């Protein structure tokens, strides 16, 4: 397990494992939780201090089990608490579709316990989470909960949003879906101020207030595909690049977030946009192991020259 999982969560997971498998050993618990046996003993001590009668015995048939007659009351989450748990687990395990991770198994149980109006949307967020990468700031649980509720109820939301530069905005948005991509949370929807589809960083939403106005989600919406397409369009600087390789080969290296690839004679072309030309060169183009050249975008061309000069200087 990574450091994003708190000791309290691990302690609760240890309790669940002891309940499910009476006689489970410290070594088995350590392997299941991804921690050391010393940490397991610390979790057991925490449970005992909380009044949970965890018994232990030595020998080939020894292990941990709950004391005879012990019955634990059910744990009841508020809707905001449940969404906060979903947020934390998805941010740590995005991209894992199978139940091979104990955190994902616990997440499925939490989602099943959610109220009907939010259960479906939480499941959509879980299923569209993709590609865990470096951890980004977690969105505020109250904001996430408000957005999930608005999507489930089909209501527009008034967003107080703070851009990367720190500028404050007040935007009216039709929320369609929440998508986790590379550990970062996005709200996909129709932004009325721009009259266009937009992707907004959820961790930059200061407040989300559902309105009484109704809205609807496009019937054919694919949240992941729509997010990728939206991330590659609508930015200030044009990008137009030609690759001397078949589209099938280039598409393995260039995702939809970079723009749209089209087959042309002798290769393929990428058309898109960005607000950071140097990042586009370094992160999107330099990694492609095929010959390419910039066809359009003066800022992109200058960024490529600047990056190339720094690399040449470093090599010399």
TAGI-V965692 format. One record per pair of residues at least 12 apart in sequence whose ideal C-beta (glycine too) atoms are under 7 Angstrom apart, sorted by the first residue. I is the first residue (numbers start at 1). J is the second residue. If there is no record, write none. Layout:
i = {I I}
j = {J J}
This chain:
i = {1 1 1 2 4 4 5 5 10 10 10 11 11 11 13 13 13 14 14 14 14 14 15 15 17 17 18 18 18 18 19 22 23 23 23 24 24 25 26 26 32 33 44 53 53 53 54 55 77 79 79 79 79 80 80 80 82 82 82 83 83 83 83 83 84 85 86 86 86 86 86 87 87 87 87 88 89 89 90 90 90 90 91 91 91 91 93 94 94 94 94 94 94 95 95 95 95 107 111 111 117 117 118 118 118 120 121 121 121 122 124 125 125 128 128 128 128 129 130 130 130 131 131 132 133 133 134 135 136 136 136 137 138 139 139 139 139 143 143 143 143 144 146 146 147 147 147 147 148 149 150 150 151 151 151 153 154 154 154 155 155 155 155 155 156 156 156 156 156 156 157 157 157 157 157 157 158 158 158 158 159 159 159 159 160 160 161 161 161 161 162 162 163 171 171 172 173 173 173 173 174 174 174 175 175 176 176 176 176 177 177 178 179 179 179 181 184 185 185 186 186 186 186 186 187 187 188 188 188 188 196 197 197 198 199 199 199 228 228 228 229 231 232 232 232 232 232 233 233 234 235 235 235 236 237 237 237 237 237 237 237 238 238 238 239 239 239 239 239 239 239 239 239 240 240 240 240 240 241 241 241 241 241 241 242 242 242 242 242 243 243 243 243 243 243 244 244 244 244 245 245 246 247 247 247 249 250 250 250 253 253 254 254 254 258 258 258 259 259 260 277 277 277 278 278 278 280 281 281 281 281 282}
j = {33 34 35 92 92 135 92 103 33 35 43 43 46 47 33 102 106 29 33 40 43 44 47 52 29 32 54 64 65 66 66 65 61 63 65 63 64 63 40 41 102 102 64 66 67 70 66 67 113 114 115 118 145 141 142 145 110 113 114 122 141 144 145 148 141 110 107 110 111 122 125 138 139 141 144 138 103 107 125 126 129 180 135 138 180 183 132 129 130 131 132 180 183 129 130 131 132 126 123 126 152 153 148 149 152 152 148 151 152 148 177 178 180 177 179 223 224 180 180 181 224 181 182 183 182 183 183 183 183 184 203 203 203 185 202 203 205 202 205 207 208 202 208 210 175 178 187 208 178 210 175 210 175 176 177 210 214 215 216 210 211 213 214 215 172 173 174 211 213 215 173 175 208 209 210 211 170 172 209 211 171 173 205 208 206 207 200 204 205 206 204 206 204 191 193 192 189 190 191 192 189 190 215 187 189 188 189 217 221 221 223 202 223 224 227 227 201 202 203 199 200 201 202 227 200 202 223 226 227 230 234 226 230 230 227 230 231 255 256 257 256 257 256 257 258 259 272 272 273 273 273 274 275 275 273 274 275 277 297 299 300 273 296 297 259 270 271 272 273 274 280 297 300 269 271 295 296 297 269 270 285 292 294 295 267 269 292 293 295 267 268 270 288 290 292 266 267 290 291 267 290 268 261 263 268 290 268 288 290 287 288 270 284 288 270 272 284 271 272 272 299 300 303 303 306 307 300 300 303 304 307 307}
